């Protein structure tokens, strides 16, 4: 199944929001985040602000795979995740589903 850009952003938003609020995550979710970023990063029609944070979010997913503790990993990014979520939400609002 092919996800629209709006669907991809919604899924990415939901994954990050859940990690931030529930502090609960699985390795599979980090893998899913990385796959979404790989798809989005190739879309040159995405707004510059989102394009700028995609590598940072991708790096977040990679570092999670190497982290000794997912809880500690999320805590290390707690200050950045809300900004990512906000930018994703703004971008979703600017496109049609």
C-alpha positions, 0 to 999 in steps of 0.5 A: 500500500502506498501512503500519500505524503499526508498519510506519511506525515500523520504516521510520523507525527503519531509515532513521535507524539506517542514516544514523547507522551507515553515514553514507550517505544519498540525497535520496530517503531524506530525502523518505521520512522527511518523508512518514513524519513527515507521516503519523505526526504526524496520528495523535493516538494516538501517545505524547506523547514521540514526538509531541514529536520528530516535528517535529524529525525532520521539520525534519532532513529539510527541512534535508537538502534544503538541505544542501551535504553530506549527510555534514556534515548527518548529523554535525550531528545525530549527537547527536540521532539516537540519542535519536530511534531510542530513542524510536521503538523504545520506541514500537514496543514499546508497540504491536501490529503 
